[in-house]
Amino acid sequence: MPNLSTLALPNLKNYPYCKINIYGLVPTCIVRLYGGQVTSWKNEQGDELLFVSSKAVFKSPGAIRGGIPICFPQFGTHGNLEKHGFARNRLWLVDDNPPPLPVNSGIKTYADLILKPSEEDLKIWPHRFEFRLRVALGPKGDLFLTSRIRNTNTDGKPFSFTFAYHTYFSVSDISEVRIEGLETMDYFDNLKGKERFTEQGDALVFESEIDKVYLDTPPKIAIIDHEKKRTFVLRKDGLPDAVVWNPWERRSKTILDFGDEEYKHMLCVEPAAVEKPITLKPGEEWKGRLELSAVPSSYYSGQLDPDKVLHG
C-alpha cells in the first residue's frame, strides 16, 4: 500500500494536498489536488529540489507559480483557452480505480489523481476525457510522473492537444548552470516571433532571458548546477520536445506572483509535446512519462565526471 495521506490545510483558501514519502522518512514529495501539481520534492538530505515562488498564490483561479504545473489541453496561448490550458487550474480528485503498476517497476510509494471535464470546461473545450496522473517516488528518491489521457467522447469525434510538464528546478545561481543534451537541436525562439534556429555550442548557459522550444530532443537531458555540484537528470517518454525558460531581470518585474530577484534561483526545463499535437480517437489513450533524479556530480574540463549521465 502506498504511504499516502490527504490533508486539509488550515487556510480554507488553500486546497488539500497529498504527501508522498517512503516509510515516513525523506525523500518526500507533495502533490496538491489543486492543479494535480507537485509543489515539493526533497532528497534524502531534506534539500528542496523544486522552485516555488515566495509570492505564489495557492488558490483559484490562477496556477501555482512553481513546482510542476501540468499544461493541458494546450501549451501556450491559442484560441479561447486560457494560457497553458485549464488542467493546472482545476481541482483534481484522488483516483479510486487507478491502472495497475507495471511488474518490477521499482516504485515504492505513489498517489493517483484523476481529472474529468466539468460542464463549464466542455463549453470552452468540447471534448470528454479522463486524465489520470500517477506521482511516484522510487527507492532512491527519484520522482516519476505518468500521465494517461483517454478520449471518452461519445460522439465519435477525435481531439488534439499539446502538453507539457512545466517543471521549475531550484538552482543555486542561474549563471552557474548549464544544460547538456540539447546542443545541435533545432528550436523555436518565442522571443523572436517563434523563428526557427539550430542550437550552437557544447551546452546551454544563461546570460539573459530565454524562452525556447527545442524539437525532437533526446530522451535524456542533464541540468548541471556547478555551485551545488548537483545534476538533475530528466528522462522522458512520449514527450519529444523540451521547453527552456527563465524570465531574467526585466521580465521578472512584470510577473505579479514572482519575486524580482527569484529568476536567479530557478530554471524551467519542460518535457513537452508542442510542435506536433497529439490526436486521439474515441477510446484511444496517450501516455507521457517523466522521471527526475538528482545526483551528485563532479567536474573535469567542464564535463560530467565520472558518471556521464547523459550516456549512462
Buried (B, 14 or more C-beta within 10 A) or exposed (E): EBBBEEEEEEEEEBBBBBBBBBEEEBBBBBBBBBBBBBBBBBBEEEBEBBBBBEBBBBEEEBBBBBBBBBBBBBBBEEEEBBBBBBBBBBBBEBBEEBEEBEEEEEBBBBBBBBBBBEEEBEEBBEBBBBBBBBBBBBEBBBBBBBBBBBBBBEEEEEBEBBBBBBBBBBBBEBEBBBBBBBEEBBBBBBEEEEEEEEBEEEBBEBEEBBBBBBBEBBBBBBBBBBEBEBBBBBBBEBBBBBBBBBBBEEBBBEBEBBBEEBBBBBBBBBBBBBBEBBEBEBEEBBEBBBBBBBBEBEEEEEEBEEBEBBEE
